[in-house]
Structures are given as structure tokens and as C-alpha cells.
């Protein structure tokens, strides 16, 4: 009987001790990362900022050509307006028709060039920035596990959708994560 009494006492002690330990363990913390800050030139993720700048530089001439063509469209529209203010003669009507045709032709060219450029930019973005963002995603998971976070949410996406109404500054780990990521070895990002 004394052994049984000792066993019951020990069992009760273990149960009480276990309950108090579980009661003291806080639930995993949910935190926020603002992924829009990753592109900040001064405080962002250096690899990502450099890749974005390289991408901008690669397509700068083609983007400028589209802007120049848009400016030409606006100039043609102004010329048409000026012609419409003149007296209505067959010469004026033919000049207006010629300008309208020139504007329509240029507009079709702009649309075609814009579609092609968007496709080229998307392919280049997938090739240059895609592996970096994949690596960032893996690093966020690693950072979360290392720091014991239960969930990490993208604050910029939550703000855009109107879901995030309030967040205390203590829940924003953006700066800590950027410092963690930039301090990692400068190895090439992991391919998909």
C-alpha cells in the first residue's frame, strides 16, 4: 500500500507540474513583414534592389520609345484640334483625315509594342527577380522557425486588401528580416 500511495502522489505531482509548464508556454506569435519595403533603395534587400535596377536599365530605351510615341499621339491630337478650328474646306478635311490615320496607325504600333514589351519585361523579371523572391520566401520560413513565430503575414498585401486595420509596431519584423537576409552569405539564389 505505501508503494501505491507513493505512486499516486508522484503521479499527481507530475500532472500538476505538467499543467503549470503548459500554462506558462505562450502561444506562437504572429508577426508582419512589409514586402514592399524589400525594394527600398536605402533600407531594402540589396540583391532585390540591384536586380530591379538592372531590369529597369535593360528596358529603359524601349520604355522611353513608348513614352515618346505617346507624346507624338498627343501632338497629333492637338494638330487635329487646331485643324478643326479652321474653316471647313476639302483641304482641311483631307488634312484632318490624314492626321487621324497617322494617329490611328501610331496608336496600333504603340499597343503592339507595349504588349511585346510587357511580355519581355515579365520574362526577364521571372528570370532575374523570380529566383531571388523564391530565396526570400525560403529565408522568411527559416527566419520564422529560428525566431519561433507561429505565422508571418505580408502587411503590404493585407493593407492593399483593407484587411489590416491596426498592427502594433512590435509585430513588424521587416527591418529585422531585411538585416537577416542581407547578412546571409552572398550565394546565388536557389533556382526553382
JOTAMO-V745864 format. One record per backbone hydrogen bond with DSSP energy under -0.5 kcal/mol. NH is the residue of the N-H (numbers start at 1). CO is the residue of the C=O. Records with the same first field share a line. If there is no record, write none. Layout:
# JOTAMO-V745864
NH->CO / CO
This chain:
# JOTAMO-V745864
5->1
6->2
7->3
8->4
9->5
10->6
11->7
12->8
13->9
14->10
15->11
16->12
17->13
18->14
19->15
20->16
21->17
22->18
23->19
24->20
25->21 / 22
26->24
29->148
31->151
32->171
33->153
35->33
37->34
38->35
39->36
40->37
44->40
45->38
46->44
49->45
50->46
51->47
52->48
53->49
54->50
55->51
56->52
57->53
58->54
59->55
60->57
63->59
64->60
65->61
66->62
67->63
68->64
69->65
70->66
71->67
72->68
73->69
74->70
75->71
76->72
77->73
78->74
79->75
80->76
81->77
82->78
83->79
84->80
85->81 / 82
86->82 / 83
89->87
93->89
94->90
95->91
96->92
97->93
98->94
99->95
100->96
101->97
102->98
103->99
104->100
105->101
106->102
107->103
108->104
109->105
110->106
111->107
112->108
113->109
114->110
115->111
116->112
117->113
118->114
119->115
120->116
121->117
122->118
123->119
124->120
125->121
126->122
127->123
128->124
129->125
130->125
133->129
134->130
135->131
136->132
137->133
138->134
139->135
140->136
141->137
142->138
143->139
144->140
145->141
146->142
147->143
148->144 / 145
149->144
150->29
151->29
153->31
155->33 / 153
156->33
158->154
159->155
160->156
161->157
162->158 / 159
163->158
164->158
165->163
171->168
172->169
173->32 / 171
177->173
178->174
179->175
180->176
181->177
182->178
183->179
184->180 / 181
187->185
